[in-house]
Amino acid sequence: MSKKYNGFTLVEVMISVAIFAILIIPIGIIIKQSIQANVKAQINIEVAQVLNNAVEKVIYENITGSGSIDYYGGKYKLEYNIDPNYRQTDIRGIQNSEVDFTININNNTAEILSGSSSYNINLSTTQINKIKVKIVYNSSNKIATYYIYKDDNNIADISFTVSNSKLGGYLISNTSTTKLVLLLDGVYDFSDNLTDTMFQFWYNSGIGQNIKIAALSPFISFDKRDIQTINNESEFIKKIDLSIKDNKNNMLKQATFYYSNRVK
């Protein structure tokens, strides 16, 4: 009488292990990639926060020279190098009453006025709001196109075109509660003659004095004074180079900002 065995043979076990490995390895790879993507996304968020903080700190605490700042308990190191005399030019005959647009800031609204057009952006009174203004300028026909981005959006919330552009803007803040960081970027005729092509931005921070301004172009300057005619003035532009590294000294992000010395 023959014996019956209910177990698996060695070959069957080996085949089962092989099939399991074939199935589990891709799943493991997917999980690993997902974890890596989440880690990378978190790093990108933290690096962006470090960069935003650094721009405000360097500009508004009047930091000069070279140095470094640690963030997140030494997880990131920001290195900065500031050239306070990057560029100097004479600005003549500025008519800052002739501007392409005006931004009026109230407690919960930013109103953008350009000609007969009006646009509103809702603001928060409990956190810092960020608005980016990108300027594309055609020097041959003097047409400027403006794109307004709220917070960190990649798609413009507002856009408008100005013919016979004066390349000027005016910002007025009538709030004591809303904090706004205004970032300006632009495309210009990159020549050394800044008298006509430099974008001017005047602002009156009012009672709140919560407006902070930074620029990505050396052709943007700021002036706290009210609307007036400026006959002749020297412009000093400060260049700010920033680098963010991790605790293993790997480069994560580099950026360059420019700031007018006329704003103290």
C-alpha positions in Angstrom: 0.0 0.0 0.0 1.6 3.4 -1.1 2.0 6.3 1.2 0.4 9.8 0.4 2.4 13.0 1.0 0.4 16.2 1.4 3.4 18.6 1.5 5.1 20.6 -1.2 8.1 19.4 -3.1 11.3 21.4 -3.2 10.7 22.4 -6.8 7.2 23.6 -5.9 8.6 25.7 -3.0 11.2 27.2 -5.3 8.7 28.1 -7.9 6.4 29.7 -5.3 9.2 31.8 -3.9 10.2 32.9 -7.4 6.6 33.9 -8.3 6.3 35.8 -5.0 9.6 37.6 -5.6 8.5 38.6 -9.1 5.3 40.1 -7.7 6.7 41.8 -4.6 9.8 43.4 -6.2 7.8 45.9 -8.4 5.6 46.7 -5.5 8.6 47.5 -3.3 10.1 49.7 -6.1 6.8 51.6 -6.3 6.7 52.1 -2.6 10.3 53.3 -2.5 9.7 55.7 -5.4 6.6 57.1 -3.6 8.6 57.6 -0.4 11.4 59.3 -2.3 8.9 61.6 -4.1 7.3 62.6 -0.8 10.7 63.3 0.7 11.7 65.4 -2.3 8.4 67.3 -2.2 8.9 68.1 1.5 12.5 69.3 0.8 11.2 71.6 -2.0 8.6 73.1 0.3 11.2 73.7 3.1 13.8 75.1 0.6 11.1 77.5 -0.8 10.3 78.6 2.8 14.0 79.1 3.6 14.4 81.2 0.4 11.4 83.4 1.1 12.6 83.9 4.7 16.1 84.7 3.6 15.0 87.4 1.0 13.0 89.2 3.7 15.7 88.8 6.3 18.6 90.0 4.1 16.7 92.9 2.6 14.8 94.2 5.6 17.4 93.7 8.3 19.9 95.5 6.0 22.4 92.6 6.1 25.5 93.2 4.0 28.7 91.3 3.0 28.9 87.5 3.0 27.8 84.9 5.5 25.6 82.0 6.3 22.4 81.2 8.2 21.3 77.8 9.5 17.6 76.7 9.2 15.6 73.8 10.6 18.2 73.0 13.2 21.1 72.8 10.8 19.2 70.7 8.2 19.8 73.6 5.7 22.5 76.2 5.4 21.8 79.4 3.5 24.9 81.2 2.2 24.6 84.8 1.0 26.9 87.2 -0.8 25.7 90.9 -1.2 27.3 93.4 -3.5 25.8 96.8 -2.4 27.2 98.7 -5.4 26.3 96.2 -8.2 25.1 99.0 -10.5 24.8 102.8 -10.4 23.0 105.1 -12.9 21.5 108.5 -13.1 17.8 108.7 -13.3 16.5 111.9 -14.9 13.1 113.5 -15.4 11.0 110.8 -13.7 7.3 111.4 -13.8 6.0 109.0 -11.3 2.5 110.4 -11.6 2.4 108.6 -15.0 2.2 104.9 -14.1 0.9 101.8 -15.9 -1.1 100.6 -12.9 -1.8 101.2 -9.2 -2.3 98.6 -6.4 -4.5 99.7 -3.5 -4.2 97.4 -0.4 -7.1 97.3 2.1 -7.5 94.9 4.9 -8.8 92.0 2.7 -8.5 93.2 -0.8 -5.8 94.2 -3.3 -7.3 96.3 -6.1 -5.3 96.6 -9.3 -6.2 99.6 -11.5 -5.0 100.1 -15.0 -6.7 102.6 -17.2 -10.4 102.0 -17.0 -9.9 98.4 -15.9 -10.1 97.2 -12.3 -9.2 93.8 -10.8 -9.5 92.5 -7.2 -7.5 89.9 -5.4 -8.8 88.6 -2.0 -6.3 88.8 0.8 -6.0 87.2 4.2 -5.6 89.2 7.4 -4.2 86.3 9.4 -1.2 85.4 7.2 1.4 87.0 5.0 0.1 87.4 1.4 2.4 87.1 -1.6 1.7 88.8 -4.9 4.1 88.5 -7.9 4.0 91.0 -10.8 5.7 89.9 -13.9 6.4 92.5 -16.6 7.1 91.7 -20.3 8.2 94.8 -22.1 8.6 95.4 -25.8 11.0 98.3 -26.1 10.4 98.8 -29.9 6.7 99.7 -29.6 6.7 100.5 -25.8 4.0 97.9 -25.0 4.1 96.3 -21.5 2.2 93.2 -20.6 1.6 92.6 -16.9 0.9 89.2 -15.2 -0.4 89.2 -11.6 0.1 86.0 -9.6 -1.3 85.4 -6.1 0.7 83.4 -3.6 2.7 80.7 -5.3 0.4 80.1 -8.3 2.0 79.1 -11.6 -0.9 80.5 -13.7 -1.5 84.3 -13.7 -4.7 85.3 -11.9 -4.8 88.6 -13.8 -3.1 89.9 -17.0 -3.4 93.2 -18.9 -1.5 95.1 -21.6 -0.5 98.8 -21.5 0.2 100.7 -24.7 2.7 103.5 -24.6 3.9 102.1 -21.4 5.6 104.4 -18.8 7.0 101.3 -17.0 5.9 102.6 -13.7 3.7 101.3 -10.8 2.3 102.7 -7.6 1.3 100.8 -4.5 -0.8 102.3 -1.6 -1.5 100.5 1.6 -4.3 101.7 3.9 -4.2 98.7 6.2 -2.6 98.0 9.6 -3.4 94.3 9.6 -2.7 92.8 6.2 0.9 91.9 5.5 2.0 91.7 1.8 5.2 90.6 0.2 5.3 92.0 -3.4 7.7 90.3 -5.8 8.5 91.9 -9.1 10.0 90.2 -12.1 10.4 91.4 -15.7 11.9 91.1 -19.2 13.5 94.3 -20.4 16.0 95.8 -22.9 19.1 94.7 -21.0 21.3 97.6 -21.9 23.4 99.9 -19.7 21.1 102.9 -20.4 18.7 102.5 -17.5 17.2 106.1 -17.8 14.3 105.1 -20.0 13.9 101.4 -19.6 14.3 101.0 -15.8 11.0 99.9 -14.3 10.1 102.2 -11.4 7.9 101.3 -8.5 6.7 103.8 -6.0 4.8 102.9 -2.8 3.3 104.5 0.1 3.1 102.0 3.0 0.7 104.1 4.9 0.0 103.5 8.6 0.5 99.7 8.4 4.0 99.7 6.9 3.5 96.0 6.3 4.5 96.1 2.6 7.8 94.2 1.7 9.1 94.4 -1.8 11.7 92.2 -3.6 12.8 92.1 -7.2 14.3 89.4 -9.5 15.6 92.0 -12.0 18.2 94.8 -11.5 16.0 97.1 -13.6 13.3 97.4 -10.9 13.8 100.1 -8.3 11.6 101.2 -5.4 10.8 104.6 -3.8 8.8 105.2 -0.6 8.0 108.7 -1.5 4.6 109.9 -2.7 3.8 110.7 -6.3 6.1 113.6 -7.5 8.5 114.6 -10.2 12.1 113.7 -9.7 14.5 115.8 -11.8 17.8 114.0 -11.2 18.9 111.2 -8.8 21.5 108.5 -8.5 20.3 104.9 -8.3 22.4 102.2 -6.5 21.3 98.7 -7.0 22.2 95.9 -4.6 22.8 92.4 -5.9 22.0 89.5 -3.5 23.3 86.0 -4.3 21.7 83.2 -2.3 22.6 79.5 -2.1 20.9 76.8 0.0 22.8 73.6 0.9 21.8 70.5 2.9 23.8 69.2 5.9 26.0 67.2 3.5 26.9 70.4 1.6 24.9 69.4 -1.4 23.6 72.4 -3.4 19.8 72.5 -3.4 18.9 76.0 -4.7 20.5 79.1 -6.0 18.8 82.5 -6.6 19.8 86.1 -7.3 17.7 89.1 -6.2 18.2 92.8 -6.7 17.3 95.6 -4.4 17.4 99.4 -4.7 19.5 101.2 -2.1 17.0 104.1 -2.3 14.7 102.2 0.0 16.0 102.1 3.5 
